[in-house]
Amino acid sequence: MRVTPRFRTSGSLLAGTVENQLVDVTTALEVEADVPREQIAELVRAAERMCYMLDVIRQPHDVRGSVTLNGQPL
């Protein structure tokens, strides 16, 4: 399995305007097996439905974060 993400960065870290964006993700899976083609196709479909990372990429999700410094909120 090869997973290739493409990113875009703009702005300036020093100016406080830097932003990163995930542009897209390409996956490539190469399978060698002596089983019927449809069996492999169904296995791949099931794996894609169960993949957390594909879900994160395909669907928007809320992101919650917190940062503490020396035990105190930053």
C-alpha positions as CSV (number, residue, x, y, z in Angstrom):
1,M,0.0,0.0,0.0
2,R,1.4,3.4,-1.0
3,V,-0.2,6.5,0.4
4,T,0.9,9.8,-1.1
5,P,-0.4,13.1,0.4
6,R,0.1,16.5,-1.3
7,F,0.3,19.6,0.8
8,R,0.3,23.3,0.2
9,T,1.9,25.8,2.5
10,S,1.5,29.6,2.3
11,G,2.3,32.6,4.4
12,S,5.2,33.2,6.8
13,L,6.0,31.5,10.0
14,L,7.9,34.6,11.2
15,A,4.9,36.9,10.3
16,G,2.4,34.5,12.0
17,T,0.5,33.9,8.7
18,V,1.7,30.4,7.9
19,E,-1.1,28.0,6.8
20,N,-0.9,24.4,5.6
21,Q,-3.5,22.6,3.6
22,L,-3.9,19.0,2.6
23,V,-4.6,19.2,-1.1
24,D,-5.3,15.5,-1.8
25,V,-4.3,11.9,-1.0
26,T,-3.6,9.2,-3.5
27,T,-3.5,5.5,-2.5
28,A,-2.3,2.6,-4.5
29,L,-2.8,-1.0,-3.5
30,E,-1.2,-3.9,-5.4
31,V,-2.5,-7.3,-4.6
32,E,-1.3,-10.7,-5.8
33,A,-3.6,-13.6,-5.0
34,D,-5.0,-16.8,-6.5
35,V,-8.7,-16.1,-5.6
36,P,-11.6,-14.8,-7.7
37,R,-11.3,-11.1,-8.7
38,E,-14.7,-10.3,-7.0
39,Q,-13.5,-11.7,-3.7
40,I,-10.6,-9.3,-3.7
41,A,-12.8,-6.4,-4.8
42,E,-15.2,-7.0,-1.9
43,L,-12.3,-7.3,0.6
44,V,-10.9,-3.9,-0.6
45,R,-14.4,-2.3,-0.4
46,A,-14.9,-3.6,3.1
47,A,-11.4,-2.4,4.2
48,E,-12.0,1.1,2.7
49,R,-15.4,1.3,4.6
50,M,-13.6,0.4,7.9
51,C,-10.6,2.6,7.4
52,Y,-10.5,5.5,10.0
53,M,-8.0,7.5,8.0
54,L,-10.1,7.4,4.8
55,D,-13.1,8.6,6.9
56,V,-11.1,11.5,8.3
57,I,-10.0,12.5,4.8
58,R,-13.4,12.1,3.1
59,Q,-15.7,13.6,5.8
60,P,-15.4,16.8,7.8
61,H,-15.0,16.2,11.5
62,D,-14.9,18.5,14.5
63,V,-11.4,18.8,16.0
64,R,-11.0,19.7,19.6
65,G,-7.7,20.5,21.1
66,S,-6.2,21.9,24.3
67,V,-2.7,23.0,25.3
68,T,-1.4,23.3,28.8
69,L,1.9,24.8,30.0
70,N,3.1,23.7,33.4
71,G,-0.3,22.3,34.1
72,Q,-2.1,25.5,33.2
73,P,-4.2,26.3,30.1
74,L,-2.1,28.2,27.5
